[in-house]
């Protein structure tokens, strides 16, 4: 069973769902809209010739932090990681991440395959952002980017989530990470 807006509010009030910072305006009839944060991780494409997950050969990546009034340009055919502004999780419910149809129609995918948040996993959700359009898509921090549905389980799980991303969810994506702030270029007089 998928929770309705009424049930989502009750579950948050009872502490069965953690959703920080909850805002009534983001609540839909059977889902909750979440927003895009300021951090992105992208692959440094010249750093490696291929990826081999079995042999743990991964490319170098770079983390970019975009200021609130700035934008991030997602070019066609590019895949980057982003994160939700909201912190979410539940020990009682399975959480499903879904794209927003208005953005999907523009060619923006918010996850490739990782759309489930298991009971016991509390995190800022990592998006697998891909542009399948043939023109760039401009991403703004704090824009509505995806929606969550909350599914009731047939019984309580025997175990809570304790997988690879149980701790430090964001920091697992790179063997080497560089951070830099994106700033506007100043005009030279």
Secondary structure, 3 states (H helix, E strand, C coil): CECCHHHHHHHHHHCCCEEECCCHHHECCCCEEEEEEEEEEEECHHHCCCCECCCCECCCEEEEEECCCCEEEECCCCEEEEEEEEEEECCCEEEEEEECHHHHCCCEECCCCCCEECCCCCEEEEEEEEECCCCCEEEECCCEEEEEEEEECCCCCCCCCCCCCCCCHHHHHCCCEEEEEECCCCCCC
